[in-house]
Amino acid sequence: MIYFDSTATTKPTKEILELYNKVSSEYWYNPSSAYNVALKANNLLIKSQNIVKESLGVANHNVIFTSGATEANNLAIFGICNNYLKDTKRIITSKIEHPSVYNVFKRLEEIGFDVIYLDVNEFGIVDLEQLKSSLNKDTILVSIMWVNNIIGSIQPIKEIVKILKDYPRCKLHVDSVQGLGKIKPDFNFNEIDLFTMSSHKLEGIKGSGALIYNNKINLTNHLVGANQQLGIKPGTIDLASSVTCAKTIQNAVKYQSEHFNKVLELNKYLENKIKEIDQIAINTNTKYASPFIFNISIKEFNAETIMHYLEQKEIYVSIGSACGSKTKKPEKTIYAITNDQLLSTTSIRISLSHLNTFEEIDILVDELRNYITK
Ligand code: PMP
C-alpha cells in the first residue's frame, strides 16, 4: 500500500495508541470529580495543557482540548462573534478556507455580519492590499489559515500580524491544521490571538484537537453546558484524547525540521518527475507552498477515474480534499487560483509525509504516465 493522503489523515503511531489505551484504562475517572483519583486525572489534564504551552511557547494562552479542528474553529470564531450579535461587525476571511471556517463565516453573514472574503493570487496567497483596505475600526476578527489544505500555499501570517497591530480591537484566528508541526512558523505563536490544530493530521488520534487562545481574550462559550475547560468546551473531559493531543503536538514540534527536510527532498523529486508529463498541469507553486502538499490537474481525464485506477494499484491520493471529495463541485481553492472550471474539477492532491519514499514516487508517476498514455 502506498499512501499519499496524509493531508486527509495519518495513521496514529504505536506510542500514541498505547498512551491512549493507558490513559483510558488507568485514568478513567471524571477529572471534574473531587476525590483523589479524579484529582490525579485532572492533574494529567493540567500537565497536558502545560506540554502544549511549552511546546509552542505560549505561556499566556489557554489550551482547550476539542474533538478536532472543526469544533475548535467553530468555538473560536463564534466565540469572538457571539459578543457582537446585537451590534454586528465586520469580519474578514479568505476564499480558500477549510469549510470549518468558511461555512462558519457564511452562517455569520446570513445572520447579519459584514463579511469580506479575501481574494488570493495565482499562487494561492491572500491579497494583503485588499486586507489593508478592508480593515476598519469595526473589524473584530480576521481568520486566515496558515497552510491551505488543497494546494499547500503558505499564508503570510507574520505580515498579517504586523498589519493588525494598528487594529487592536481586531482578533486574529489562524487555522493551523496543515502548518503546525509540519513547517517552521515565521511568526511566534504567542502573537496569534487564537489558533487551532487537529491531532489526526500529525499521527495522533481522530476526534482530537485543540483551540489555543490568548488568555486576555473574552471568548464567549458557543457550546452551552457546565464549566469544564473554562466553559468553552463543556462536557466531561476526554482525558485520553487530551493527553494524546499534547503528546502529538510535542512529538510534531520535536521532529518538525527532520520530517520537513525529508519531505522537501521528496517534493522536489516529485515535482521534477511530474514536470516531464505534458498533460499534467501543476496547481501548487512549490516556491510558496508547504512541501507536504502537491496538487495537479489532468485536464483530459476524470480525476475520480484516475483516483480509482490508482486505488486498484493500492496507491491512495485525494481528489479535492477528503472532506469535499464526495461532492462533484469545482474545488473552490483551485478555482480561486486558476479561474478555470475544468482545472478545478479535475484536481488531484498528492500529499507527502516523512514515511513516503522516492521509490513510491517513482511508482506513482509511472502509473500516472501509464494511465495518461495508454
Ligand atoms: N482545517 C484544515 C485546514 C483541515 O485540513 C482540516 C481537516 N481536513 C480541518 C480544519 C478539520 O479538522 P478535523 O478533521 O480535526 O475536524
Residues whose N, C-alpha, C, O or C-beta is under 5 A from the ligand:
A	BS01	PMP	T7 S67 G68 A69 T70 E71 H98 S100 V147 N149 D175 V177 Q178 S198 S208 G209
